[in-house]
Amino acid sequence: MRFPSRLIRGILIQRYKRFLADIRIDSGDIVTAHCTNTGSMMGCKAPGSVVYISRSNGAHRRLQYTWEMIRVGRTWVGVNTLRPNQLVAEAVQDGIIRELKGYETVRREVITRQGTRLDMRLDKGADSCFVEVKNVTAAIGMAAAFPDAVSLRGTKHLKELMRLRRKGYRAAVVFVVQRSDCTCFRPADEIDVEYGRCLRRAVKAGVEIFPYRARVTPKEIVLVEALETRL
């Protein structure tokens, strides 16, 4: 996934009210960018860090800028939670996620029952696979870890995937690790013990999990390899 326009470099001043970040861009101006990430952004919000933001000229936008990535040590970390869905949809269509090869259609934002929506439904003939996509930015040691805050919504999605699996559908979670400095993936039990328990129950129930590391640069984000899962 290449960014449609050149990103703008800046220095993070602060992230606040969950959805806002003040950034000093290279011109010296301070702009407020939308932060799509609703998590704690543990380790990915230090003031003074180099960041990149995108700009949209859409008339419907209250804020023109969106926070895309931050430099953590020597690593770019993608913090825009809207990007992984696009990445996974492209990767499925291009056959990059080998475990999900062969599906002919990709439907986005699928309502599975009243009040519940999953990110994707993949179909080929009579075969269907429901997929939830999660953005992973936290690192604990050398492990990419999810979630970085208590995630009732994430646990709800796992329970829905288990329900669909019991009905005979294939069900999966793709964890998009938007950083290159991790060697494996695991649930962040020390942050959300219930999510970790539910993830393990989901795996035992037949829900598949696919952690994939992405290469993040100011020009593009690309899924590059599967990571080992440590449950």
N, C-alpha and C positions, 0 to 999 in steps of 0.2 A: 504494500500500500504506500504509494507516494503521496506526499502532501500536495494538494492542488496548487498552492502558492507558497512563496518563500516565507519561512517562519521568521519571527522577529526575536532577536536576542535581548535579554535583560537580566536584571539582578532582583531576586525576590526580596521584598521588604517584609511582608507578612502575609500569612493566610489567616482569614478570620471569617466569622459567621458561616463557616463550612463552605459556602459557595463563592467566596470572594478572595482575591489575592491582589495585593498592590505590588506593582513591579516597576522598577526604574529601567526604561529602555535606553539604548545606546545614545539616543538624541539628548538624554537628560530628563525627558518628560517622565512623569509618574502616571501610569495608567492602571485601571482596575480591570482585571481579567476574571472571567467566569471560571470557577473550579467545579468541574463535573463530579469530582471524587467526593463521595459522602462519608468515606471512612476516616480514620484518624490520620492517615498518611504518615504513619510512624516511620521516622528516618528519612522522610522525603519532603520536609517543609522548613528546613533550616534557613533563617534569614541570612542574606548574603550569598546564597547559592546562585549559580548561573542557571537560567531557565530559558525556555523558548515558548513563545505564544503564537497563536495564529490569529488572523484578523478576518472578520466577516463584515461585508457591507450590507447585509440583509436588513431591510427596513423594519422587520419585526423584532430585531434583536435589541434588548435593553442595553447589553454590553457588547461592544464590537470585538473584544478580545477573548480568547479561550486559552487557558494554560494547558500546554501539551506535554512538556517534559522538564525534568530537573537533573542537574549534574550532581551525583552523589559519589564522592571520591573520583574515580576515573570512569565512572559508568553513567550513561544516560538512562534515566528511568522514565517510562511513559506513564503519566498520571491521568490522562484523559480517558475516562471509563467508557466513552462512546466508541473509541477506536477498536477495541477487541472484537466487538460484534462484526464490524466491517472486515477485520482481518480474518476471522474464522469463516465468514461467508465466502470470501475470496479464496481462502485456502481449501475449503471443501470443493468449490467449483474447479479449482486448478489441481486437485488431487494431492495437495501438499500434506494434509493430515491423512496418513495412510490408513488409519483405523476407520476413517469415514469416507473412503473412496467408493465410487460407484453410484452414489445417489444422483438422480437426474434433476431434481428440483429442490430449491432452498426457499422456504417461506420464513419470513421474519416476524417477530412479535406475535406469537401464536397464543390465542386464548384457549386454554385447555378445559377450563370450567369457570363458572362465575367467580370473579375476583382473583383469578390466577392466570398469569401470563408467563410463558417461557420464551426464550430468545429465538429459537429456531425449530422448525420441523423439516426434516429431510425425507424425501420420498423417492422410491423407485418401484413402480408397479404397486404391489400390495404391501411392500415393505416400508415401514416408517421408523424414524428415529427422532425422538425429542431431545433437544440439546439446550442446556443452559451454559452461558459463557460468563466467566468471572475474570476480572482484572486483578492481577497479583503484583503488588509493588513492594511489599514488606519482605525483608531478609532477616532471618534469625540465624546467626552464624553463616554457614554456606548454603542454607536452605531457604528457598522461596516459601513463604508461609501465608496462608489465607485462613480467616480474614484478619484484618488489622484493627478491627473493632467488633464488638458483639453484633452479629448479623442475624436478626430474627427473620429477615427476608430470605437470606441465604438458606437457612434451615427449612423454611417453608418450601423453597424450590426443591430441596432434596427430598422432602416428603412427597411432593407432587410427582417427582421422577420415579420414586418407588411405587406410587400408586399406578402410574402408567406402565411400569414394568410388570406389575402384577396382572395388568390387563392384556399383556402379551406384546407390548411395544418394546422396541429397543430404546434405552434412555442413557444419556451421557452428560457429563460436565466437562467442558474444556476450560482449563485454567491457563490463561494467557499471562505468562511471566514476562512483564515488560522491563526486564533488566538482564544483563549478560553475566553477572558475577555470582550466579547461584548454580549449584551442581545437582540439586535435587529439589523435590517439592514435598511439603508435609502440611497437615492442618495445624493451625496455630492454637493448640490446646490451651496454652497459658493465657490466651486472650479471650477465646470463646470455647469453653469446654464442651458445651452442648453441640456446637457445630461439628467439632471433631468426632463426638460420639455418633452423631447423625450421619456423617460422611462414612464412617466405618460400617454402620448398619446398611447404608445405601449400597456400598460395595458388596457386602454379603448378600444383598437382595438382588444383585445383578446389574446395578447401575455402574456404568463404566466411567472411569475418570482418565482424562488425557491432559497432563500438564505439558505445555509447549513453551519453550523459551523463544522470545522475540529479540531480534537485533534492532535496537532503537537508535536512530540518528536524526539529525535535524532535516534530513531529506526524505527519509522513508522509515517505515516500520515493517519488518518482514519476519514471519515465523520461520525459525531455522532448525529446531530439533526438539525431539521429545525429551523430557526429563524423567529421571527415576522417581517413583513415588515411594515415600516411606510413611506407612501408616502405623 
